[in-house]
Amino acid sequence: MLRLADHWVWDSWLAVAGEEFHLFFLRTSRALVAAARRRAGPGGGPAVVPLPR
């Protein structure tokens, strides 16, 4: 499970392209305590990791 210290993450997906893993996720700041506000200002985030050899 993906967990970020300063953001809520509620969806993520993985894709393999060539020799890399690409992880995409939806996130919003943990400073938004009210659940209704968390979905109001989401952003996306990517991560790219080389495939292990």
C-alpha positions in Angstrom: 0.0 0.0 0.0 1.2 3.5 -0.9 1.3 5.9 2.1 2.6 9.4 2.1 3.3 11.2 5.4 1.8 14.5 4.4 -0.9 13.4 1.9 -4.0 11.1 1.8 -3.8 8.6 -1.1 -7.1 7.0 -2.2 -6.4 5.5 -5.5 -3.3 4.2 -7.3 -2.5 2.1 -10.4 0.6 0.5 -11.9 1.8 0.2 -15.5 4.8 -1.4 -16.9 6.4 0.4 -19.9 9.6 -1.1 -21.4 12.0 -1.5 -18.5 10.2 0.7 -16.0 7.3 0.5 -13.5 5.1 3.6 -13.6 3.0 4.2 -10.4 0.3 6.8 -10.6 -1.8 8.0 -7.6 -4.5 10.5 -6.5 -3.6 12.5 -3.4 -4.6 15.5 -1.3 -3.1 17.2 1.7 -3.5 15.7 5.2 -4.0 19.3 6.4 -7.6 18.9 5.0 -9.1 17.2 8.0 -12.7 17.2 6.9 -13.3 14.3 4.5 -15.6 16.3 2.2 -12.8 18.8 1.6 -10.2 16.2 0.8 -11.8 15.5 -2.6 -12.1 19.2 -3.4 -8.4 19.8 -4.1 -6.9 16.5 -5.3 -3.8 16.2 -7.4 -2.0 13.4 -9.1 1.4 12.1 -8.6 3.7 9.8 -10.6 6.6 7.6 -9.6 8.9 5.8 -12.1 11.1 2.9 -11.0 13.4 0.8 -13.1 12.6 -2.9 -13.4 14.9 -5.0 -11.2 17.5 -7.0 -13.1 
